[in-house]
Amino acid sequence: MTNENRPWERVSDPSYFRAVMRNFVAMGFGPAKDGMATVRFGRTGDGVHPNYQIEAEGGEPRCFRGSNHKEASDLADAFDPDKISEAFRYSHVAAMLERRI
C-alpha cells in the first residue's frame, strides 16, 4: 500500500491529528461515538497538512482545510472520491497520532 492511504506516514506534525480529533469532537463525534463518523484525507498536494472531510453516517460531508482546520465552505460538498483516502474512524486518528497504525 502506498502512503496515499496512510496519512500518518506523510504528516509529521502530531498537532495536525489532534486538530482533526478536535473537529470530530466539535461535530459531536468524539471517542464515545467512535464509528458514527469518519474522516477521509486529501491525497493531492504535498501531504504536510492535507485537507479532509468528516462525514457522519448518512450525513453530508463537511470539508476542512488542513492548514488551519477551519471548515472550507468554498470547497465542494465532498472531495473527488478518486483523490481522497479510505475512511478512518476517530480511534484510527488517535492511533495515527500515536503512530500505532
Phi, psi and omega in degrees: 000134177283166180284003175299327178255016179230071187301333180295343177274342182259326183270119183262346183266110182298336179295336177301310182292327176298320180291323175299316179296322177298322179291324172304309182298316180299331178274359179090018183235054178283197186301329181291340180243033180304133180095348179275349177213156179227162176237143174232135185259142175295144182251006176261168181084193185272352175083002181290315179222069185295143171296160182207164175230140176248133183223127173281151180305122180078003181255175177280139177291147173245125184266143181229145174279132181288336183286330181228356177063022175267151179300139184250081183293342179279349176278165178300165179302331177210154179284161175300123184302336179279353184240017177230161182286176170296169180277138178236143177273171178306315181297328176294318180295321177300321178292324176299318180301320181270003180058039181260357180272000000 
